[in-house]
């Protein structure tokens, strides 16, 4: 139970990290937007492939991939500062 709560908290931390990344890289947002879509696609494919693989560290890898997906999605969200 504690482990699930910790995983959720780690994933929620992806939101402020994504916002910080967006704030710090404001100048590069337009040039790098297509690469964020490429990164997002690659991360989602890796996460789907990871669902079918059975190995010891799969939970850590899935959590890391989900965290990165959240960071990229927050970075792509079109809001004004």
C-alpha positions in Angstrom: 0.0 0.0 0.0 2.8 2.4 0.9 4.6 1.5 -2.2 1.6 2.3 -4.4 1.2 5.7 -2.7 4.9 6.4 -3.3 4.6 5.5 -6.9 1.6 7.9 -7.3 3.6 10.7 -5.6 6.5 10.2 -7.9 4.3 10.3 -10.9 2.6 13.5 -9.6 6.1 15.0 -9.3 6.3 14.8 -13.1 3.9 17.8 -13.4 6.1 20.4 -11.6 9.2 19.0 -13.3 7.5 19.4 -16.7 6.4 22.9 -15.8 10.0 23.8 -14.7 11.4 22.3 -17.9 8.9 24.4 -19.9 9.8 27.5 -18.0 13.6 27.0 -18.3 13.4 26.2 -22.1 10.9 28.8 -23.3 13.2 29.9 -26.1 13.7 26.4 -27.5 10.0 25.4 -27.4 9.2 26.1 -31.0 12.3 24.5 -32.5 12.1 21.4 -30.3 8.3 20.8 -30.4 8.5 18.1 -33.1 11.2 16.3 -31.1 8.9 16.2 -28.0 6.4 14.4 -30.2 9.0 11.9 -31.3 10.1 11.4 -27.7 6.5 11.0 -26.6 5.9 8.4 -29.3 9.1 6.5 -28.4 8.3 6.5 -24.7 4.7 5.2 -25.3 6.0 2.4 -27.5 8.6 1.5 -24.9 6.0 1.4 -22.2 3.7 -0.8 -24.3 6.6 -3.2 -25.1 7.5 -3.2 -21.4 4.1 -4.4 -20.5 4.7 -7.7 -22.2 8.2 -8.3 -20.9 8.8 -10.1 -17.6 12.0 -9.2 -15.7 12.9 -8.1 -12.2 13.1 -4.3 -12.6 10.0 -3.9 -14.7 8.2 -1.8 -12.1 11.0 0.7 -11.9 11.3 0.9 -15.7 7.5 1.4 -16.1 7.5 4.1 -13.4 10.4 5.9 -15.1 8.8 5.7 -18.5 5.4 7.0 -17.1 7.3 9.8 -15.3 9.0 10.9 -18.6 5.7 10.7 -20.5 4.1 13.0 -17.9 6.9 15.5 -18.1 6.7 15.5 -22.0 2.9 15.9 -22.0 3.1 18.8 -19.5 5.8 20.4 -21.6 3.6 20.1 -24.7 0.5 21.5 -23.1 -0.2 24.9 -24.6 -0.6 27.3 -21.7 0.6 30.9 -21.4 3.0 32.0 -18.7 
